[in-house]
């Protein structure tokens, strides 16, 4: 390998955390080689698994005076063009922003409301390399991690591990998450900051964007919210049963209209019949539970129009006899006393009965008072005549 007289690295994009020269193996350098370090860089000499001399920004000529740690490891004295083998890592000093973190697999969490639940989380963070020698020695050189993706994967694992501990210690239920986002973010930043520091990294910013359960759990939460909005589990089941009956009716109507679905339509119809049979067994039980929970059917009093229980015999407000009956004058069918029309023949109650075919309708009976007066008037002449006969 040729001797390197000029050692430098130019990062045009400025987004590479660390760059190794040479990229593979170790390079041959000599006393007098020129090392050029940019304004936002550090240069770290590395040999035999150890980070040695560190150079800041500027142009440096390598001598035994400015690489004392490296010189002490060499067994052969350095004179003139005598080569020595080492590696140089150029470390970026900029703040790396908008780095993503997130859970690859859901975190199992014990929830007070939902028992065991899985949670996913994601967010962003920003870091800066604060100690280039420690960074190269403990992260890059020891773990053979050189590119940004590998470094971010390693740091993401630290964040997720700390998040699992923090959730178990501070959170009682996922329903309380919205009010704890800031506290969780601050606590996680403090814990991750200590872990990052031991690798020569400084955690500048840390943000939690979301902590959410999987989609199937979110659907269950939405169903529970709807259940509470409707008024409890009994009412919710009644609502769902009514919806299911409507869907079955719609699907059955489509099959009856002959949509040409073939085997698929027949299968759907069979499924609807099976579901309908199942609902037929479920609905009486649900109605019984609803009635036992206080949803009693009611009727309205025909006299005072008060809602009263269905099984009442008398109105508790006005005392009306709710079981009193009358007979229809037309067809003699028994009717409730408050009826205005006969449901059997349609006769209006209070009107004279219709005459049979070929017969003249009888005159309506006069009111009791008028009938009595008429009788007296008819009888008075007879009495007069009789009296006259007696007188004669």
Secondary structure, 3 states (H helix, E strand, C coil): CCCCCEECCCCCCCCCCEEEECCCCCEEEECCCEEEECCCEEEEEEECCEEEEEECCEEEECCCCCCHHHHHHCCCCCCCCCEEEEEEEEEECCEEEEEEEECCCCEEEEECCCEEEEEEEEEEEEEEECCHHHHHHHHHHHHCCCCHHHHHHHHHHHHHHHHHHHHHHHCCCHHHHHHHHHHHHHHHHHHHHHHHHCCCEEEEEEEEEEEEECHHHHHHHHHHHHHHHHCCHHHHHHHHHHHHHHHHHHHHHHHHCCCCCCHHHHHHHHHHHHHHHHHHHHHHHHHHHHHHCCCCCEEECCCCCCEEECCCCECCCCCCECCCEEECCCCCCEEECCCCECCCCCCECCCCCCCCCCCCCCCCCCCHHHHHHHHHHHHHHHHHHHHHHHHC
